[in-house]
Amino acid sequence: MWSRLLAVMLLISSSAAIADGMVVDKVYHPYVLPNEQEFEWRLMSRQTDSNTLIGQRIAYGQSLSETVMVEGYLIGEKTKTEDFGLQAYEIEVRWMMTEQGEFWADWGMLFEVEKQHKQNDWEVTTGIIFEKEFGRTSLTMNLFGIYEWGETIQDEIEVEFRLKYRYRWMPQIQPAIEIYTGEDYIGLGPAFMGIQRFDGQKQLKWEAGFITEISNSGKDHSLRVALEYEF
């Protein structure tokens, strides 16, 4: 069952359609801790021949059970022609479907609802999260289906696929390769992540990645940085 589902994820990703704007973003892991709370900050910057788009997300999250995590986001963006400002609001639910190590791979699901600030434009995302460990390496994949509609955007269904293959060298430094695919887009580049644990359940996670679009000849570079404090 699980191997068939993984094959479907890879097949769909080969013809995926990527949402406009920010292509590169967080690669989600399926895990949820009981009684977990967290603050999160993300920075995404995409530079192309025609535009520079900078986005930031600030979030607070809390687990509702041992398997369900809910986060609320404030999303801001800045372009060459528009100053930085509040762009959207988002509610995210992450569900850990299997316990870590229970099956040959770990599985989760993601659900998001986003509304544009001052506009009646909406976006709903549903996704599958997969993670498998191979010795000291880990393979993480996300497959998301997205539906957009509203007053100023055309109704459409899109798909995003993200992949991270990392080497767990030490908790604080874990190098990785990330891949993002979509319609007329294939992004590839290095990434790093790490975690510093403190007393009890307190820990600080960090991530950074630089992704280059390789399927077209034009300039298209994306930088992503994230900090997450869990307690």
MIMIVO-397900 format. One record per residue (C-alpha): x, y, z; residue in three letters; residue number from 1. Coordinates in Angstrom, 2 decimals. Layout:
N
+---------+---------+---------+------+------+
|      px |      py |      pz | resn | resi |
+---------+---------+---------+------+------+
|       X |       Y |       Z |  ala |  NUM |
...
+---------+---------+---------+------+------+
END
This chain:
231
+---------+---------+---------+------+------+
|      px |      py |      pz | resn | resi |
+---------+---------+---------+------+------+
|    0.00 |    0.00 |    0.00 |  met |    1 |
|    2.66 |    2.52 |    1.05 |  trp |    2 |
|    4.96 |    1.69 |   -1.87 |  ser |    3 |
|    2.10 |    2.27 |   -4.31 |  arg |    4 |
|    1.32 |    5.61 |   -2.71 |  leu |    5 |
|    4.97 |    6.66 |   -3.00 |  leu |    6 |
|    4.96 |    5.71 |   -6.69 |  ala |    7 |
|    1.87 |    7.88 |   -7.23 |  val |    8 |
|    3.63 |   10.83 |   -5.55 |  met |    9 |
|    6.59 |   10.57 |   -7.90 |  leu |   10 |
|    4.39 |   10.12 |  -10.97 |  leu |   11 |
|    2.22 |   13.15 |  -10.22 |  ile |   12 |
|    5.27 |   15.33 |   -9.51 |  ser |   13 |
|    6.53 |   14.81 |  -13.07 |  ser |   14 |
|    3.62 |   16.91 |  -14.41 |  ser |   15 |
|    3.12 |   19.24 |  -11.45 |  ala |   16 |
|    1.98 |   22.83 |  -11.78 |  ala |   17 |
|    3.65 |   25.27 |   -9.42 |  ile |   18 |
|    1.83 |   28.16 |   -7.74 |  ala |   19 |
|    2.79 |   31.67 |   -8.82 |  asp |   20 |
|    5.31 |   33.70 |   -6.83 |  gly |   21 |
|    7.17 |   31.66 |   -4.21 |  met |   22 |
|    8.07 |   28.24 |   -5.58 |  val |   23 |
|   10.67 |   27.29 |   -2.97 |  val |   24 |
|    9.49 |   26.93 |    0.62 |  asp |   25 |
|    9.74 |   24.65 |    3.65 |  lys |   26 |
|   10.03 |   20.88 |    3.17 |  val |   27 |
|    7.73 |   19.52 |    5.86 |  tyr |   28 |
|    8.51 |   16.62 |    8.18 |  his |   29 |
|    5.60 |   14.46 |    9.42 |  pro |   30 |
|    6.40 |   14.55 |   13.14 |  tyr |   31 |
|    4.36 |   16.09 |   15.97 |  val |   32 |
|    5.34 |   16.18 |   19.66 |  leu |   33 |
|    2.73 |   16.00 |   22.44 |  pro |   34 |
|    2.09 |   19.31 |   24.25 |  asn |   35 |
|    4.29 |   21.09 |   21.69 |  glu |   36 |
|    4.24 |   24.86 |   21.19 |  gln |   37 |
|    6.37 |   26.80 |   18.73 |  glu |   38 |
|    7.21 |   30.15 |   17.21 |  phe |   39 |
|    8.38 |   30.15 |   13.60 |  glu |   40 |
|    9.89 |   32.71 |   11.21 |  trp |   41 |
|   10.59 |   32.13 |    7.53 |  arg |   42 |
|   12.26 |   34.26 |    4.87 |  leu |   43 |
|   11.94 |   33.43 |    1.17 |  met |   44 |
|   13.57 |   35.47 |   -1.60 |  ser |   45 |
|   13.14 |   34.75 |   -5.32 |  arg |   46 |
|   15.09 |   36.65 |   -8.00 |  gln |   47 |
|   14.32 |   36.37 |  -11.70 |  thr |   48 |
|   15.23 |   38.45 |  -14.75 |  asp |   49 |
|   12.03 |   40.47 |  -14.38 |  ser |   50 |
|   11.31 |   40.65 |  -10.66 |  asn |   51 |
|   12.51 |   40.24 |   -7.08 |  thr |   52 |
|   10.00 |   38.84 |   -4.60 |  leu |   53 |
|   10.68 |   38.68 |   -0.86 |  ile |   54 |
|    8.29 |   36.94 |    1.50 |  gly |   55 |
|    8.24 |   36.50 |    5.26 |  gln |   56 |
|    6.06 |   34.33 |    7.52 |  arg |   57 |
|    5.58 |   34.61 |   11.27 |  ile |   58 |
|    3.69 |   31.83 |   13.03 |  ala |   59 |
|    2.60 |   30.45 |   16.37 |  tyr |   60 |
|    1.65 |   26.79 |   16.67 |  gly |   61 |
|    0.40 |   24.37 |   19.28 |  gln |   62 |
|   -0.32 |   20.63 |   19.27 |  ser |   63 |
|   -3.92 |   19.68 |   19.96 |  leu |   64 |
|   -3.03 |   16.03 |   20.60 |  ser |   65 |
|   -0.09 |   13.65 |   20.22 |  glu |   66 |
|   -0.65 |   13.57 |   16.44 |  thr |   67 |
|   -2.20 |   16.94 |   15.43 |  val |   68 |
|   -0.46 |   20.35 |   15.24 |  met |   69 |
|   -2.16 |   23.67 |   14.37 |  val |   70 |
|   -0.32 |   26.85 |   13.32 |  glu |   71 |
|   -1.49 |   30.36 |   12.43 |  gly |   72 |
|    0.58 |   32.49 |   10.01 |  tyr |   73 |
|    0.90 |   36.15 |    9.09 |  leu |   74 |
|    2.38 |   36.44 |    5.58 |  ile |   75 |
|    4.12 |   39.52 |    4.17 |  gly |   76 |
|    5.61 |   40.20 |    0.72 |  glu |   77 |
|    7.73 |   42.82 |   -1.05 |  lys |   78 |
|    8.43 |   43.26 |   -4.78 |  thr |   79 |
|   10.37 |   45.74 |   -6.90 |  lys |   80 |
|    7.28 |   47.89 |   -7.26 |  thr |   81 |
|    5.53 |   47.30 |   -3.92 |  glu |   82 |
|    6.78 |   47.94 |   -0.39 |  asp |   83 |
|    6.72 |   45.21 |    2.22 |  phe |   84 |
|    3.28 |   44.71 |    3.75 |  gly |   85 |
|    0.82 |   42.18 |    5.07 |  leu |   86 |
|   -0.25 |   39.93 |    2.20 |  gln |   87 |
|   -2.28 |   37.06 |    3.67 |  ala |   88 |
|   -3.37 |   35.00 |    6.68 |  tyr |   89 |
|   -3.10 |   31.24 |    6.94 |  glu |   90 |
|   -4.20 |   28.38 |    9.17 |  ile |   91 |
|   -2.22 |   25.14 |    8.92 |  glu |   92 |
|   -2.98 |   21.69 |   10.35 |  val |   93 |
|   -0.36 |   18.93 |   10.33 |  arg |   94 |
|   -1.39 |   15.34 |   11.13 |  trp |   95 |
|    1.14 |   12.64 |   12.00 |  met |   96 |
|   -0.51 |    9.55 |   10.52 |  met |   97 |
|    2.02 |    6.97 |   11.79 |  thr |   98 |
|    4.31 |    6.86 |   14.78 |  glu |   99 |
|    8.01 |    7.29 |   14.04 |  gln |  100 |
|    9.47 |    3.89 |   13.15 |  gly |  101 |
|    6.09 |    2.13 |   13.24 |  glu |  102 |
|    6.24 |    1.23 |    9.53 |  phe |  103 |
|    8.96 |    1.13 |    6.88 |  trp |  104 |
|    8.43 |    4.89 |    6.40 |  ala |  105 |
|    6.82 |    7.72 |    8.38 |  asp |  106 |
|    3.72 |    9.43 |    6.96 |  trp |  107 |
|    1.75 |   12.59 |    7.62 |  gly |  108 |
|   -0.71 |   14.98 |    6.02 |  met |  109 |
|   -0.92 |   18.76 |    5.75 |  leu |  110 |
|   -4.00 |   20.97 |    5.41 |  phe |  111 |
|   -3.85 |   24.76 |    4.85 |  glu |  112 |
|   -6.37 |   27.54 |    4.30 |  val |  113 |
|   -5.05 |   30.94 |    3.20 |  glu |  114 |
|   -6.92 |   34.22 |    2.64 |  lys |  115 |
|   -5.47 |   37.30 |    0.99 |  gln |  116 |
|   -5.41 |   40.48 |    3.07 |  his |  117 |
|   -8.15 |   42.97 |    2.00 |  lys |  118 |
|   -9.17 |   40.73 |   -0.91 |  gln |  119 |
|  -11.67 |   37.91 |   -1.16 |  asn |  120 |
|   -9.10 |   35.51 |   -2.64 |  asp |  121 |
|   -8.59 |   32.07 |   -1.11 |  trp |  122 |
|   -6.23 |   29.11 |   -1.35 |  glu |  123 |
|   -6.69 |   25.61 |    0.08 |  val |  124 |
|   -3.84 |   23.10 |    0.22 |  thr |  125 |
|   -3.91 |   19.37 |    0.98 |  thr |  126 |
|   -0.73 |   17.34 |    1.03 |  gly |  127 |
|    1.04 |   14.08 |    1.79 |  ile |  128 |
|    4.28 |   14.07 |    3.81 |  ile |  129 |
|    6.75 |   11.17 |    3.57 |  phe |  130 |
|   10.02 |   10.51 |    5.41 |  glu |  131 |
|   12.31 |    7.48 |    5.34 |  lys |  132 |
|   15.68 |    6.97 |    7.05 |  glu |  133 |
|   18.55 |    5.11 |    5.36 |  phe |  134 |
|   21.34 |    4.72 |    7.90 |  gly |  135 |
|   22.54 |    8.27 |    8.64 |  arg |  136 |
|   20.61 |    9.79 |    5.74 |  thr |  137 |
|   16.93 |   10.76 |    5.45 |  ser |  138 |
|   14.65 |   11.20 |    2.44 |  leu |  139 |
|   11.71 |   13.60 |    2.89 |  thr |  140 |
|    9.07 |   14.27 |    0.22 |  met |  141 |
|    6.01 |   16.53 |    0.09 |  asn |  142 |
|    3.23 |   16.36 |   -2.51 |  leu |  143 |
|    0.64 |   19.16 |   -2.29 |  phe |  144 |
|   -2.58 |   19.77 |   -4.19 |  gly |  145 |
|   -3.67 |   23.43 |   -4.24 |  ile |  146 |
|   -7.00 |   25.01 |   -5.19 |  tyr |  147 |
|   -7.22 |   28.79 |   -5.69 |  glu |  148 |
|  -10.30 |   30.94 |   -6.23 |  trp |  149 |
|  -11.53 |   34.47 |   -5.58 |  gly |  150 |
|  -12.48 |   37.87 |   -6.93 |  glu |  151 |
|   -9.15 |   38.81 |   -8.50 |  thr |  152 |
|   -7.67 |   35.39 |   -9.41 |  ile |  153 |
|   -8.75 |   32.66 |  -11.78 |  gln |  154 |
|  -10.06 |   29.42 |  -10.30 |  asp |  155 |
|   -7.40 |   26.75 |  -10.76 |  glu |  156 |
|   -5.93 |   23.57 |   -9.33 |  ile |  157 |
|   -2.17 |   23.24 |   -8.97 |  glu |  158 |
|    0.33 |   20.73 |   -7.60 |  val |  159 |
|    3.66 |   21.23 |   -5.81 |  glu |  160 |
|    6.37 |   18.65 |   -5.11 |  phe |  161 |
|    9.33 |   19.08 |   -2.75 |  arg |  162 |
|   12.17 |   16.69 |   -1.89 |  leu |  163 |
|   14.99 |   16.85 |    0.65 |  lys |  164 |
|   17.78 |   14.26 |    0.98 |  tyr |  165 |
|   19.96 |   15.02 |    4.01 |  arg |  166 |
|   22.94 |   13.59 |    5.85 |  tyr |  167 |
|   22.56 |   13.60 |    9.64 |  arg |  168 |
|   26.20 |   14.46 |   10.29 |  trp |  169 |
|   25.49 |   15.95 |   13.75 |  met |  170 |
|   22.31 |   17.41 |   15.27 |  pro |  171 |
|   23.45 |   21.02 |   14.76 |  gln |  172 |
|   24.65 |   20.63 |   11.15 |  ile |  173 |
|   22.90 |   18.42 |    8.59 |  gln |  174 |
|   23.72 |   19.13 |    4.91 |  pro |  175 |
|   21.10 |   18.30 |    2.30 |  ala |  176 |
|   20.08 |   18.49 |   -1.34 |  ile |  177 |
|   16.62 |   19.87 |   -2.17 |  glu |  178 |
|   14.56 |   19.48 |   -5.36 |  ile |  179 |
|   11.41 |   21.38 |   -6.39 |  tyr |  180 |
|    9.51 |   20.52 |   -9.57 |  thr |  181 |
|    6.56 |   22.00 |  -11.44 |  gly |  182 |
|    5.26 |   23.19 |  -14.77 |  glu |  183 |
|    8.25 |   24.65 |  -16.65 |  asp |  184 |
|   10.20 |   24.59 |  -13.40 |  tyr |  185 |
|   12.87 |   22.31 |  -11.94 |  ile |  186 |
|   14.76 |   23.71 |   -8.95 |  gly |  187 |
|   17.83 |   22.12 |   -7.39 |  leu |  188 |
|   20.30 |   23.23 |   -4.78 |  gly |  189 |
|   22.13 |   22.75 |   -1.47 |  pro |  190 |
|   20.54 |   23.19 |    1.93 |  ala |  191 |
|   21.48 |   22.91 |    5.58 |  phe |  192 |
|   19.46 |   22.31 |    8.71 |  met |  193 |
|   20.21 |   21.79 |   12.37 |  gly |  194 |
|   18.72 |   21.51 |   15.83 |  ile |  195 |
|   19.98 |   22.64 |   19.22 |  gln |  196 |
|   18.24 |   21.01 |   22.17 |  arg |  197 |
|   17.88 |   22.64 |   25.59 |  phe |  198 |
|   16.19 |   21.60 |   28.83 |  asp |  199 |
|   13.08 |   19.46 |   28.55 |  gly |  200 |
|   11.26 |   19.85 |   25.25 |  gln |  201 |
|   12.86 |   23.19 |   24.35 |  lys |  202 |
|   14.79 |   23.22 |   21.09 |  gln |  203 |
|   15.81 |   25.61 |   18.33 |  leu |  204 |
|   15.70 |   24.48 |   14.67 |  lys |  205 |
|   17.26 |   26.32 |   11.75 |  trp |  206 |
|   17.22 |   25.80 |    7.98 |  glu |  207 |
|   18.75 |   27.49 |    4.95 |  ala |  208 |
|   18.75 |   26.62 |    1.26 |  gly |  209 |
|   19.73 |   28.14 |   -2.09 |  phe |  210 |
|   17.80 |   26.75 |   -5.05 |  ile |  211 |
|   18.52 |   27.42 |   -8.72 |  thr |  212 |
|   16.02 |   26.84 |  -11.50 |  glu |  213 |
|   17.74 |   24.55 |  -14.03 |  ile |  214 |
|   15.12 |   23.90 |  -16.74 |  ser |  215 |
|   15.28 |   27.38 |  -18.30 |  asn |  216 |
|   18.17 |   29.60 |  -19.32 |  ser |  217 |
|   16.93 |   32.74 |  -17.54 |  gly |  218 |
|   17.90 |   33.85 |  -14.05 |  lys |  219 |
|   15.79 |   32.28 |  -11.30 |  asp |  220 |
|   17.34 |   31.88 |   -7.85 |  his |  221 |
|   15.55 |   31.28 |   -4.55 |  ser |  222 |
|   16.92 |   31.65 |   -1.03 |  leu |  223 |
|   15.05 |   30.32 |    1.99 |  arg |  224 |
|   15.86 |   30.71 |    5.70 |  val |  225 |
|   13.81 |   29.49 |    8.67 |  ala |  226 |
|   14.04 |   29.58 |   12.47 |  leu |  227 |
|   11.73 |   27.56 |   14.72 |  glu |  228 |
|   11.70 |   27.59 |   18.52 |  tyr |  229 |
|    9.79 |   24.71 |   20.13 |  glu |  230 |
|    8.88 |   24.53 |   23.81 |  phe |  231 |
+---------+---------+---------+------+------+
END
